[in-house]
């Protein structure tokens, strides 16, 4: 007899960055566990993939636009609320050193790139959380906000902006856990190592991926299923808050 | 259930970590270090639990002094005159 799968009743979950491959696995995984899931992304074409998925609604929103995010949260709440699970899965892996001394031009890490990486990995977390959690607080909806961090939060050479953004995600997770724990709102960060997704392969060379796998005690990349099981754990364990769960095959040891 | 003003004072001195004699009607948020936007959440949650009510957003925003808190709770019928 197959093991029984955890179910979350009919809770509503919002997953940002819904167009990404990792987010897609989380969306379908939560849906399969009984949640009504709303996938949020600024890319309408990416969300179109959910049009035939029962139990998945979509909302197009640029999570760097504060007014649009406020409207999106209000509309999602009105149509599908109360939302008791928010997964901030927007992100952009980016590699660039502080100084590229091998180059004659564009040697410095550009400010434009810095802002883009911080915006997509950190500011989107702030904006989605502040607007959705405001509704949770005002309606006394208990729940969990799951933020996507990374092993890079400890500081990866060649990924300064990305590392800083993910360290910021960890800090926000702990700060907000302390601020809102009394209202039954939990905050958990999940810090994957190298996960076998198209996004990872697009961001890193094959050589780089092999190198990281060699440095990983479990000697393999993680799967989206590994990450999904951490999300499920974060949702179901109601005494967990303010923590970073590392799903990295031991890479950070 | 109706609570007494003394019970509210005890609750507030406990949450705001101050002595009971400082809990006077004119004591206002931000007038003591321990009553800030973060402890305001703790105050709201504790009042809701002890008084068995759920405060509205307007009430929470209006809870700027001890006197206002007393007025709001009396209007909700959970604090004795």
Interface residues (C-beta under 8 A of the other chain):
Chain A: X138 X140 X179 X180 X182 X183
Chain B: X38 X41 X42 X45 X54 X57
